[in-house]
């Protein structure tokens, strides 16, 4: 099962190394991975792991040194998802076309052609393949953040 994991981390270069070690030890298959220099420094990873392992992984990641916040998103089957994961070209033209088509949409976070976007409900039901990128509807499942707003570094 695919999950989008969003991690806010310290700016220490050892933290991504620790994360890669956790991913390796826990047998996560990394589908896509991107990091952005913040603040906050952010790691977005689309991973493939069984649902039975995700709670254990959540607790390990939130206790890993240098990790400030952990948020999990699960791909949502319905077309009315408020959040989308956009796997676009590295030049960002896919996200630019999406934001032009839906001006009320906003980028939550992104880097290197991988973006999490918040779309108005009406827009999420009318997306077409004209974006030129792979769109994955998401539902926020769990987070260490108490607030609903998820901070992110520059897009």
C-alpha positions as CSV (number, residue, x, y, z in Angstrom):
1,X,0.0,0.0,0.0
2,X,1.3,3.5,-0.9
3,X,1.6,6.2,1.7
4,X,2.9,9.8,1.4
5,X,5.1,10.6,4.4
6,X,6.0,14.2,5.1
7,X,8.7,14.9,7.6
8,X,9.8,18.3,9.0
9,X,13.5,17.9,10.0
10,X,16.4,19.8,11.5
11,X,18.9,21.3,9.0
12,X,21.6,18.9,10.2
13,X,22.8,16.7,7.3
14,X,22.8,13.6,9.5
15,X,19.0,13.6,9.8
16,X,18.3,12.5,6.1
17,X,21.0,9.8,6.7
18,X,19.1,8.5,9.8
19,X,15.9,8.5,7.8
20,X,17.3,6.5,5.0
21,X,18.6,4.0,7.5
22,X,15.1,3.7,9.1
23,X,13.6,3.2,5.7
24,X,16.2,0.5,4.9
25,X,15.8,-1.3,8.2
26,X,12.0,-1.3,8.0
27,X,12.0,-2.5,4.4
28,X,10.1,0.4,2.9
29,X,10.1,0.6,-0.8
30,X,10.7,4.2,-1.8
31,X,8.6,5.1,-4.8
32,X,9.7,8.8,-4.9
33,X,11.7,11.0,-2.5
34,X,12.3,14.7,-2.4
35,X,13.8,17.1,0.1
36,X,13.4,20.9,0.3
37,X,15.6,23.3,2.2
38,X,13.3,25.4,4.4
39,X,12.7,26.5,6.9
40,X,11.3,24.1,7.7
41,X,13.4,21.5,6.0
42,X,11.1,19.0,4.6
43,X,11.3,15.4,3.3
44,X,8.4,14.0,1.1
45,X,8.5,10.3,0.5
46,X,6.0,8.2,-1.4
47,X,6.6,4.8,0.1
48,X,5.1,1.3,-0.4
49,X,4.6,-0.6,2.8
50,X,1.8,-2.8,4.3
51,X,-0.8,-1.0,6.4
52,X,0.0,-3.2,9.4
53,X,3.5,-1.6,9.5
54,X,2.5,2.1,9.3
55,X,1.7,2.7,13.0
56,X,5.0,1.2,14.0
57,X,6.9,3.3,11.4
58,X,5.1,6.4,12.6
59,X,6.3,6.0,16.1
60,X,9.8,5.2,15.1
61,X,10.0,8.3,12.8
62,X,8.6,10.7,15.4
63,X,11.3,9.5,17.9
64,X,14.1,9.7,15.4
65,X,16.6,12.4,16.3
66,X,16.2,15.6,14.3
67,X,12.6,14.8,13.1
68,X,10.3,17.6,14.3
69,X,7.0,16.5,12.7
70,X,5.6,13.5,10.9
71,X,2.5,13.5,8.8
72,X,1.0,10.6,6.8
73,X,-1.3,10.8,3.8
74,X,-3.1,7.8,2.3
75,X,-4.2,7.8,-1.4
76,X,-7.9,8.3,-1.5
77,X,-10.1,6.5,-4.1
78,X,-12.7,9.3,-4.3
79,X,-12.4,12.1,-6.8
80,X,-13.3,14.7,-4.0
81,X,-10.0,14.6,-2.3
82,X,-8.9,18.1,-1.0
83,X,-5.2,17.2,-1.2
84,X,-3.3,16.0,-4.2
85,X,0.2,14.7,-4.7
86,X,1.6,15.9,-8.0
87,X,4.6,14.1,-9.5
88,X,5.6,16.6,-12.2
89,X,8.6,17.4,-14.3
90,X,11.5,19.0,-12.5
91,X,10.8,22.3,-14.2
92,X,7.4,22.7,-12.4
93,X,5.4,23.2,-15.6
94,X,2.8,20.7,-14.4
95,X,2.1,22.5,-11.2
96,X,2.1,25.9,-13.0
97,X,-0.6,24.5,-15.4
98,X,-2.7,23.2,-12.5
99,X,-2.4,26.5,-10.6
100,X,-3.4,28.4,-13.7
101,X,-6.4,26.2,-14.3
102,X,-7.4,26.4,-10.6
103,X,-6.3,29.8,-9.2
104,X,-7.8,29.0,-5.7
105,X,-5.5,26.0,-5.4
106,X,-2.4,26.4,-3.2
107,X,0.8,24.5,-2.9
108,X,1.3,23.1,0.6
109,X,4.8,22.0,-0.1
110,X,7.0,20.7,-2.8
111,X,10.5,20.3,-4.3
112,X,12.0,18.8,-7.4
113,X,8.8,18.3,-9.3
114,X,6.9,16.7,-6.3
115,X,4.2,18.7,-4.8
116,X,1.4,18.4,-2.3
117,X,-1.5,20.8,-3.3
118,X,-4.7,21.8,-1.6
119,X,-7.5,22.0,-4.1
120,X,-11.0,23.4,-3.7
121,X,-13.6,20.5,-3.6
122,X,-15.1,21.6,-7.0
123,X,-11.7,21.4,-8.7
124,X,-10.7,18.0,-7.4
125,X,-13.7,16.4,-9.1
126,X,-13.0,18.1,-12.5
127,X,-9.3,17.4,-12.9
128,X,-8.3,16.3,-16.4
129,X,-5.2,14.7,-17.8
130,X,-4.2,18.1,-19.3
131,X,-1.9,18.8,-16.3
132,X,0.8,16.7,-17.8
133,X,1.7,14.9,-14.6
134,X,0.6,12.1,-12.3
135,X,-2.0,13.2,-9.7
136,X,-2.7,11.2,-6.6
137,X,-5.6,12.2,-4.4
138,X,-4.7,12.1,-0.7
139,X,-6.3,12.0,2.7
140,X,-4.4,13.1,5.8
141,X,-4.3,10.2,8.1
142,X,-2.1,11.0,11.1
143,X,0.2,13.8,12.2
144,X,2.3,14.9,15.1
145,X,1.0,18.4,14.5
146,X,-2.0,19.4,16.6
147,X,-3.0,22.2,14.2
148,X,-4.8,21.6,10.9
149,X,-2.4,23.7,9.0
150,X,0.7,22.0,7.8
151,X,3.7,24.3,7.5
152,X,6.1,23.8,4.6
153,X,9.2,25.2,3.1
154,X,9.3,27.0,-0.2
155,X,7.7,25.4,-3.2
